[in-house]
Amino acid sequence: AQSVTQLDSQVPVFEEAPVELRCNYSSSVSVYLFWYVQYPNQGLQLLLKYLSGSTLVKGINGFEAEFNKSQTSFHLRKPSVHISDTAEYFCAVGGGADGLTFGKGTHLIIQP
Amino acid sequence: DTGVSQNPRHKITKRGQNVTFRCDPISEHNRLYWYRQTLGQGPEFLTYFQNEAQLEKSRLLSDRFSAERPKGSFSTLEIQRTEQGDSAMYLCASSTQGLAGGEQFFGPGTRLTVL
């Protein structure tokens, strides 16, 4: 069985400040890890993914995430956020062909 | 660039009615997934197809829910005798078997409101 915990339901950040969105997972099998972003009234868009190899993964829009196997974490970071980053962010885990298991999401609120 | 499309985008129905949603995946993708997303929650996996074969359906929420992909291209999700608790966003995603890590591409969703 797999599960994902996103500890923060909301994260308010000032524009141009750094941000970290936390994600912890549990899985009994090898995992693939994903971060998706959902803008209002839109579907999910892939930000980045970890499959294997380097534990630091770079994605679109300046986001990056670090896979930490010992802490079973996959936190998302951005050094400087923009107002357009306001959205819902979902961490997900997958083990292959089956459906993904998502966390409950973190609402990133950018304050001017 | 043709992504995953879903129709309708919005559906309002009365309790007890049947509804059907359609998903058209990216053309070269042979895997198709259905998810449900309720307010304040992440997407919840329901079922998936590889070509026309439905390989996982134990996660469908009840026997009122069914899905088909008759020719291995588009798919439909039907909910019979809708209940107010079925109100949610229904998301479709597709992927290709050769794509490592099961990366899935999502459509915009169909928002269902049951009155």
Interface residues (C-beta under 8 A of the other chain):
Chain A: V4 S9 Y32 F34 Y36 N41 Q42 G43 L44 Q45 L46 K49 L51 F90 A92 G94 G95 G96 A97 D98 G99 L100 T101 F102 G103 K104 G105
Chain B: V4 R31 Y33 Y35 G40 Q41 G42 P43 E44 F45 L46 T47 Y48 Q50 L55 E56 R59 L91 A93 Q97 A100 G101 G102 E103 Q104 F105 F106 G107 P108 G109
